[in-house]
Amino acid sequence: MNNQLLTFLTCGFSLLFSTLTAASSPAGLTTQDWMMLQEKIHTSVYQFNKADGIYTAYNAKQQLQARITQKAVQVRSR
């Protein structure tokens, strides 16, 4: 769900920046400034997705360890 939202927001920012750049350069920003800003957003989204993936893998590992511990306790109690 988070990845879909980030993709949507990234596409929205890309469309917004390309529209603003094509119309005129607001606030005195050049096309290169807009492109650098867009690149920073893409980098931030990539880093967020990478961190989200690491967090998801960590949670899966924790859940697996909990199940293994639970099974070990069940086997010992027999």
Phi, psi and omega in degrees: 000315180297320182295322179295318179296316179296321178297316179300313180296320179297315179296321178297315178297319180299315179296316179299312182296318180293324178293313180296321181292321181291321183292298177190170183268099181289150176057025177073014179276139179273170177301322179296321177299315180296319180295320178294319178297317178297319178297320178296322178295314178300319178296318179296318178297317178300315181295322178296314180298321179296314178296321179296320178295319178296317179297317179297317179296320179297316179298319179297319178297316180298318179295319179295317178297322179295319178294320179297316178298317179297317178295320180297320178294320179296318180294318180295326184281354179285000000 
